[in-house]
Structure formats: C-alpha cells, structure tokens
C-alpha cells in the first residue's frame, strides 16, 4: 500500500489529466469524480513499482480509460432514471398516473426505493436485494408493505 505522500504527489501530478480524460469519456462531472476516486484507490492498492515517471503516467492513463469503460458498461447493463427526472415527467402524465407517482415519491425511502426499482426500473427482487444490500425476502416484504401503504394513500386495494 502506498503512503499518503505518494497519493498526494500522484494527485498533484496526474489529477487534472485524469479528470479531463474522465470528462471526455463520461460527459458528466459526478461520474467523472467517481471514476477519479476509483483510479486513485486502485493506485493506493497497486502493489507494483513503476520503472519511471513515463511508466507511471501510462499506467494512470490506461487505468483511467478502463475505469471509464467499466463505468459506461455498467450504465448500459442497468440504465437508470433519476427520481427527479421521473417527477419532472409527471407533469405530462394523466391525473391518475401523476397521483400514483406522487404517492410513491412520498413513501419512506425504504419502500420508495424498492417500489421504484421494481416498477420503474424493472429489477427483480433478487437484483434489488443486491443493490440495496438486503435479503431477497426482505425486498418482498418491502414491496408488499410499500404497496399496502400506497393503497392506503390512494384509497384502493393492495394487490401484487
């Protein structure tokens, strides 16, 4: 593991270059910062030594490019829509759908997250469990309780 001085020196030396590479590939500041952190975490944990500064720079470029590709690949496998975008789109929904969406967004986070991932993103209970770090049966309980809360809010019956 590398020392704090090694990390600080690397960030000072290569930080701007890595941020630029990330922004070019990801076109998103928040995702770029995530990849930036991952690159330096990999550097921290990298056991090998570099022959010279050129070798180290090439390593950073390669790791950054691979991390960007991995990040984009992950987005393609599990495309997402933020809750804010869904709320903005609610303006064009008919009244019934808008009421349901508002009711979902008003639920406590544990129910809202499970219902959103299941119904809006199409994840299975097992996948939701992996995302939320919960057991699959817990996810089924959250979905059931969330549906019941929605039914109570909307004045209908809860059915799967």
Buried (B, 14 or more C-beta within 10 A) or exposed (E): EBEEEEBEEBBEBBBEEBBEBBBEBBEBEEBBBBBBEBBBEBBBEBEEEEEEEEEBBEBBBEBBBEBBEEBBEEEEEEEEEEBEEBEEEBEEBEEEEBBBBBBBBEBEEBBBBBBBBBBBBEBEBEBBBEBBEBEBEBBBBBBBBBBEBBBEBBEEEBEE
